[in-house]
Amino acid sequence: MLEKTDLYAPEALNAGISRARKALGDFSILSSRKKNEILILLSEELSREKSDIMAVNQTDYSKAVSSGIDPAMCDRLLLTDSRYDQMIKGLKEVAALPDPVGTGVSSWENADGLKIEKVRVPLGVVGVIYEARPNVTIEVFSLCLKAGCPIVLKGGSEAFKTNMRLVSVVKRVLESSGVNTDGVFFLPWTDRNVVVDLVGNTGLDVIIPRGGAGLMDIVTRHSRVPVLRHDRGLCHIYVAASADEDMALSVVMNAKTSRPSTCNSMETLLVDSGKEGFLRHFLSVCHERGIRVKGCAVTRGLDPTVDEATNETYDTEFLDLTLNCRVVDGLDHALEHIRRYGSGHTEAIITSDIGEADRFWREVDASCVMVNASTRLHDGFAFGLGAEVGISTTRIHARGTMGLAELTTTKYQVWGNGHLRQS
């Protein structure tokens, strides 16, 4: 098992990234068959190691709870039976996916017979900074291996022992498969100051931060490589006048309660002013289920126990059983609210009006826009991608849930027959 190194050494960081850089040549030429064999072998090893790894995770979890760490982060840290099994299932699903490396994007032949093809190739060395969720370690590895990309991982201190245990299994599987283990570099330092040096190292091709506002600020201020932000999720659902009320209640409750600590959970419900009956029923259900509501003046008029929603709460990612509720005067008002407060993550509308759905799709600026579906479905597993590196809220290269294709770039392959440039 890997061991924690208490004293951070910048030269050790640079050396590890340099080794990962050299491993790019090995990872990029692995055959599809070899990559899939590794993923299946890892799924089997993790199945055998389940009880031990979950015991280590319970130690991390208990320490986090006793330390007073935010409950939402504690929830993301915990590996339940179902989450662990989903992690293993994800490895098998990624193995079953088509290999993107070497696939053609487009091809053509110019007027003088020069044959040109654009193909997918590995994106390069991928650095990922993440907090709490140890399953991210396995998800990121599986996708990056399949895409031919070495990885450099900086996990959070709260999940340190679990992550170290998982990476030890990954490296053991790589070694037994005859694959360069330098292609997986897990930073053995809990000191957050290492982040500045990590994002400033040009041995990385891209950095993907997954965390809160503080982490995003550090990364964007200090990075010397491209950043794909996986930022907060201020997700909205708008219940339109034409919405089926049973569907609306089911979708909204799923979006808020299925796992409120995730970035794709709903934080603000927008309700059309013609849906007073629905809103009364919704508020009653919230009381029954222990959901805390912060509402606009109209909402508070229907239920005086509701706290006041403010500009500050509309801009808050609660990550627990708390939500905002605002009554709006139709689609235009809902769109105005989303434009002001949305984080570009996931937005949804419940409607039976095709024209309204089309406007919502076209006019909402987010990485994922849904009609009659829970925001919680914006996820690599739900989309059939096997896993995800995260949900990108940037506009460059990759936006939304990042799977295999988003971990590749392209190159041109050209076939000539003594062709020369004539002008």
HUPE-V969329 format. One record per backbone hydrogen bond with DSSP energy under -1.0 kcal/mol. NH is the residue of the N-H (numbers start at 1). CO is the residue of the C=O. E is the energy in kcal/mol with one decimal. If there is no record, write none. Layout:
BEGIN
NH,CO,E
NH,CO,E
END
This chain:
BEGIN
5,188,-2.7
13,9,-1.6
14,10,-2.5
15,11,-2.1
16,12,-2.2
17,13,-2.3
18,14,-2.2
19,15,-2.2
20,16,-2.0
21,17,-2.3
22,18,-2.0
23,19,-1.7
24,21,-1.0
27,23,-2.8
28,24,-2.6
30,27,-1.2
35,31,-2.3
36,32,-2.5
37,33,-2.2
38,34,-2.1
39,35,-2.0
40,36,-2.3
41,37,-2.6
42,38,-2.6
43,39,-2.0
44,40,-1.9
45,41,-2.4
46,42,-2.7
47,43,-1.6
48,44,-1.9
49,45,-1.9
53,49,-2.7
54,50,-2.8
55,51,-1.4
56,52,-2.0
57,53,-2.5
58,54,-2.0
59,55,-1.5
60,56,-2.0
61,57,-2.9
62,58,-2.8
63,59,-2.0
64,60,-2.2
65,61,-2.5
66,62,-2.5
67,63,-1.5
68,65,-1.4
69,64,-2.2
74,70,-2.2
75,71,-2.4
76,72,-1.8
77,73,-1.8
78,74,-1.4
84,80,-2.6
85,81,-2.6
86,82,-2.2
87,83,-1.8
88,84,-1.8
89,85,-2.6
90,86,-2.5
91,87,-1.2
92,88,-1.5
93,89,-2.2
94,90,-2.5
95,91,-2.1
96,92,-1.4
102,120,-3.2
103,100,-1.9
105,118,-3.8
106,118,-1.3
108,116,-2.6
110,114,-2.3
113,110,-2.1
115,415,-2.4
116,108,-3.0
117,413,-2.2
118,106,-3.1
119,411,-2.6
120,103,-2.4
121,409,-2.7
123,407,-2.3
126,150,-2.4
127,206,-2.6
128,152,-2.7
129,208,-2.3
130,154,-2.4
133,131,-2.7
136,133,-1.3
137,134,-1.3
139,135,-2.4
140,136,-3.0
141,137,-1.7
142,138,-2.6
143,139,-2.0
144,140,-2.7
145,141,-3.0
146,142,-2.0
147,143,-1.9
148,145,-1.4
149,144,-3.5
151,183,-2.9
152,126,-2.4
153,185,-2.8
154,128,-2.7
159,156,-1.1
160,157,-1.3
163,159,-2.7
164,160,-2.5
165,161,-2.0
166,162,-2.3
167,163,-2.7
168,164,-1.9
169,165,-1.5
170,166,-2.2
171,167,-2.8
172,168,-2.0
173,169,-2.2
174,170,-2.4
175,171,-2.7
176,172,-2.3
177,173,-1.2
178,175,-1.4
179,174,-2.7
183,180,-1.3
184,181,-1.7
185,151,-2.4
187,153,-2.8
194,191,-1.5
195,192,-1.8
198,194,-2.4
199,195,-2.6
201,198,-1.5
204,201,-1.6
205,125,-2.7
206,125,-1.3
207,226,-2.5
208,127,-3.1
210,129,-3.1
216,212,-2.2
217,213,-2.3
218,214,-2.0
219,215,-2.5
220,216,-2.5
221,217,-1.7
222,218,-1.6
223,219,-2.2
224,199,-2.6
228,207,-2.4
230,209,-1.7
235,233,-1.2
237,268,-1.6
238,348,-2.4
239,270,-3.2
240,350,-2.2
243,240,-1.7
248,244,-2.7
249,245,-2.4
250,246,-2.1
251,247,-2.8
252,248,-2.7
253,249,-2.4
254,250,-2.0
255,251,-2.5
256,252,-1.6
257,253,-3.0
258,254,-1.8
262,259,-1.7
265,262,-1.3
266,255,-1.8
267,235,-2.7
268,235,-1.7
269,324,-2.8
270,237,-3.0
271,326,-2.6
272,239,-2.5
273,328,-1.9
275,272,-2.2
279,275,-2.4
280,276,-2.5
281,277,-2.0
282,278,-2.9
283,279,-2.6
284,280,-1.9
285,281,-2.2
286,282,-2.3
287,283,-1.8
288,284,-1.9
289,285,-2.1
291,286,-2.6
292,321,-2.9
294,323,-2.6
295,307,-3.3
296,325,-1.7
300,296,-2.5
301,297,-1.7
302,298,-1.2
303,299,-1.4
306,303,-2.0
307,293,-1.6
309,295,-2.6
314,310,-2.5
316,313,-1.7
322,320,-2.1
323,292,-2.2
324,267,-2.5
325,294,-2.4
326,269,-2.6
328,271,-2.5
330,328,-1.3
334,330,-1.8
335,331,-3.0
336,332,-2.1
337,333,-2.0
338,334,-2.4
339,335,-2.6
340,336,-1.6
341,337,-2.5
342,338,-2.5
347,368,-2.1
348,236,-2.0
349,370,-1.7
350,238,-2.8
357,353,-2.4
358,354,-2.4
359,355,-2.0
360,356,-2.3
361,357,-2.5
362,358,-2.3
363,359,-2.8
364,360,-1.8
366,364,-1.0
367,344,-2.0
370,347,-2.9
372,349,-3.3
377,374,-1.8
378,375,-1.9
379,377,-1.8
383,379,-2.1
384,381,-1.5
385,380,-3.1
387,385,-1.1
389,402,-2.4
392,400,-2.6
393,229,-2.8
398,396,-2.7
400,392,-2.9
402,390,-2.8
407,404,-1.8
408,405,-1.4
409,121,-2.8
411,119,-2.0
413,117,-3.4
415,115,-2.7
END
